[in-house]
């Protein structure tokens, strides 16, 4: 219903032509003319036949005008509305719809009680919001039934795998799938053009929680290839994403990128192999989604967190150790720590001696065991 926009805009119906300069609020309330309503719905002037579709914009406009006409009179009645020239079938149908929406009550002898708008309109809005939530939830569940039925069929439906043609399409499909999520998002990312585009987003956007159906915050885990640390400001971005609820780990040699929504869908990003993003895919075939989940979980087990663990080391050394454990080369560590590569080499050698490690990898393992990272 367009009640709010009508109330905020022009009067329910003009008296004819443009308003004169002296026609200010406070004069007699405007009258809703019969021809306004008739023109809106193309009513047969002889029969008064009316077909009022609930989702028809013109019909909603007529409902609004009749509501405003009732609202503007202290004691509105059906007869009063008809006396203004409105067709009786139009009035009766409109009043029934308005009553069903809780905006008015119909009394004996055609009397109309208008519910105060500051009570009725918020209640109507809450009802619409509830219906919207139920619709979104039903859409997700029914989509599950749809795709599972086709995944189980002997002749696979092309809808179980959809090829994506561009980075923009990857972004749009991912946003749509995540919005339908109910519990968990698993992600692993290589240093692809799509990953670079995500990291190029404003810093504040990374701090926003990831929400699914009904606005519920989703559990979010990501495994990043250590190559992403080559991106300027990568650590700052990762910290921002952590504040937004994302848990992440770093590991080397992540082959491609994927976003997995619950056990329902996965978006595979192959822009690391084709910068345009062509050949990426939206996958709903359950067996393929489960296979990607297994890969994601394996990468998570292999990854190392980048956390500020023990208090025995300085923050810079914590960072160096964490990046070392993740397999990052000295040049990448130097860039992220804001020091020279030579300084990193000296600190790595000193930390290896302190930890009794013979190799860089052993240093990372020892640091993790001692709770330093």
Order of alpha helices (4+ residues) and beta strands (2+ residues): alpha-alpha-alpha-alpha-alpha-beta-beta-alpha-beta-alpha-beta-alpha-alpha-beta-alpha-beta-beta-beta-beta-alpha-alpha-alpha-alpha-alpha
